[in-house]
Amino acid sequence: MLLGAHVSIAGGASRAFRRAEDIGATAMQIFTKNANRWKAKPLHDKEIEAFASARKSSRVSSVIAHDSYLINLAAPDGEKRSRSLAAFQDEMQRCATLGIGGLVMHPGAHLDAGEDVGLQRIAEAFRAVFAEAPPQVQVLLENTAGQGSYLGYRLEHLATIMELVPDGNFGICFDTCHAFAAGYDLTSADGYQEVMKECERLFGVDRIAAFHLNDSKKERGSRVDRHAHIGQGSIALESFAALMRDPRFEAVPKILETAPGEKNCHHLRELSMLRQMAEAQA
């Protein structure tokens, strides 16, 4: 079972493995740089070697990265778009350098230009990105809660981006909190199955390459992105259990993005709950 959490890279990316191991994780997500800054120092050979060495000796067998929150590939022409393109291309290269095969990203915000215009801008950006991107890194489009003008709150948006860039190396990162906040029914096991049917209809569940397992502090359809610890929000535990028992996703990494708590108490509790769900008879 590939199960874990987003962990800190404080002190160097290689140190993330120990933090993941401390919670018994077999999968982890990291930032490859400070997520709130446009630029970062290049990865030095010593850190690249340390990351590879730590990975080789770790029980963490799946590593994905998340891009910077500053990036907006739906931005209009101008400095923000130029910086976003450069930053995303740099994120792709950093993943390739570290041997990370999947980069999670939020599609972007159209900034009152309209959804159709925003989706076209994202597609144009990806055509430029993939023209120079390292082929071994897959872009994992993440569904969003839909706050403000953010695109990706409808699964159709993700399908459209992939249709507009047919040669793109895409996968999907499905976030449970975001889906629920966007209006998808995760109030029961049956609701979960219906949402997965919609994924199958639009792009195929085989496209789902990662899950973010987050409960939601806000109600269904709120369009507000507020993560809660599993079992402490509005998403039904039956939905999480159905996901954990779904044989189609047995080999797909499942990542917590909640706060770890003192001595990792929250992550340890949540991961234990999820393991028990997976082991229980459906």
Protein Blocks (a to p, Z undefined) as FASTA:
>chain_A
ZZdddddfehijklmmmmmmmnopabdcddfbdfkbfbdcdddfklmmmmmmmmmmpcbf
bdcddddfkbcfkbccdjklmmmmmmmmmmmmmmmmnopabdcddfbaekhnojklmmmm
mmmmmmmmmmmgcfkbccdddddehiajbghkamklmmmmmmmmmmbccdddddfklmmm
nopacfbfklmmmmmmmmmmmnopklpgbdcddddfbdehklpacdddehiambdfklmm
mmmmmmklmmgccddfbdebjhhlmmmmmmmmmmmmmmpcZZ
